[in-house]
Amino acid sequence: MNAPEFSIIVPVYNTIVYLSDCVSSILSQDFQSFELILVDDGSTDGSADMCDELAAQDRRVLCVHKLNGGVSSARNAGIEVAQGQYVWFCDSDDQICSGALRKLAQALSQSSDKPLMAAFPVEQIDGDGNRLGLIPAPKSSVSSNEGPLQCGDLLFPYAHVFQRSLIGDERFDTTLALLEDRDFLYKMFWKAAGSVAVIDEPLYRYLITREDSAVNSASVAKYVDATAVQDRILRNEISLGHPSPAFELFASHSIGVLSMVARLGSRPGDYELLRNRLLVYRNYLSFLHGATKAKYLLIVHFPVIFNVLTRAYGMCKSLRGNRVGSTVLIKE
């Protein structure tokens, strides 16, 4: 058989409630040249059996079972067996839009040199399918000097398809618990810079659930580790002569994590690590504005005041949440 146009890789871990709808949205596409790779990451809720059943019912479905290792290792396992010319990473609790593969195929075939990557908007939906928002697509990259940040790409993997040859030996970093997708997408976009097509209409539906957020000192450490991704991106952008908007993104993210450390605690040395990283880039202070700049100045010159204000704000927010019911929009 000829290789399919698309390999759709879906990591699956204990999402039996959503998996059927996700798979149905893919198998019902009106473009048939694709394979669906379900990577069971050690599920314990029956999702593994459902993956096997789906593979037995449809020859387009391939099921891979592995020990639990996280979404990055599951995506990597999918890459290893992917045969399609293009790869699309989807989450098992999301769906792709009707006609998405046909629209992708049409857009990718419009030029003699097929784009190395395509990007598109993403609908954010609730459990009833109502649209809550829209993740915008970046602008097209038509020059090797136009990377992801210059094009305004938010670096979500499900909002892109990649030529399999572009991925090559690159893999998701399994040592990262957060921002591993941003780390991977940043590298992919720069490899594809100058050959990134943009489709204007949404092709993917991202489910947002309303649940209680349980962030504690143990989980804060994951956020601290993930700041290394933003730091690497900033350093690379500076080396390429693009300190902005990389510095603004780095500063905003790092200040947010530093606030979490001040309020909730973390491992010994994490606070100093984050503050020192911010201090390294003081020469770029002029890029910051408003509240972010004010917080940055407090961290540089008056860290004790920053800590006191951060803790006070956290207490007020907690009290207000206890009165009205504290919920936030999250999705791991």
BELDA-V693642 format. One record per pair of residues at least 4 apart in sequence whose C-alpha atoms are under 6 Angstrom apart, sorted by the first residue. I is the first residue (numbers start at 1). J is the second residue. Records with the same first field share a line. If there is no record, write none. Layout:
I=J ; J
//
This chain:
3=83 ; 84
4=33 ; 34 ; 84
5=33 ; 34 ; 84 ; 85
6=34 ; 84 ; 85 ; 86 ; 87
7=34 ; 35 ; 82 ; 84 ; 87
8=36 ; 37 ; 87 ; 88 ; 89
9=37 ; 78 ; 89
10=38 ; 90 ; 91 ; 92
11=39 ; 74
12=39 ; 40 ; 41 ; 92
13=41 ; 43
14=43 ; 45 ; 47
15=19
16=47
18=93
19=92
22=92 ; 94 ; 95
24=28
25=95 ; 96
29=99
31=101 ; 102
35=60
36=61
37=62 ; 63
38=63
39=64 ; 65 ; 74
40=48 ; 65
41=66 ; 67 ; 68
42=66 ; 67 ; 68
43=47 ; 48
55=61 ; 62
69=73
72=172 ; 174
73=174
76=171
85=163 ; 164
86=162 ; 163 ; 164
87=161 ; 162 ; 164
88=161
89=158
90=158
94=205 ; 206 ; 207
95=205
96=203 ; 204 ; 205
97=203 ; 204
100=203
108=114
115=195 ; 196
116=163 ; 192 ; 195
117=161 ; 162 ; 196
118=160 ; 161 ; 196 ; 197 ; 198
119=159 ; 160 ; 198
120=137 ; 159 ; 198 ; 199 ; 202
121=135 ; 136 ; 137 ; 202
122=134 ; 135 ; 202 ; 204 ; 205
123=134 ; 205 ; 206
124=131 ; 132 ; 133 ; 134 ; 205 ; 206 ; 207
125=129 ; 130 ; 131 ; 132 ; 206 ; 207 ; 208
126=130 ; 207 ; 208
138=151 ; 152 ; 153
139=151
140=196 ; 197 ; 198
141=146 ; 193 ; 194 ; 196
142=194 ; 195
143=194
144=193 ; 194
146=150 ; 193
147=190 ; 193
148=153 ; 189
149=153
155=182 ; 185
172=184
173=180
176=180
178=226
179=226
181=185
182=186
185=189
189=193
210=329
211=327
212=327
215=219
217=264 ; 265 ; 266
221=266
230=250
234=246
237=242 ; 243
238=242 ; 243
243=247
247=251
250=254
251=255
260=264
261=265 ; 266
262=307
263=311
272=276
288=293
289=293
297=301
298=302 ; 303 ; 306
299=303
306=310
321=325 ; 326
//
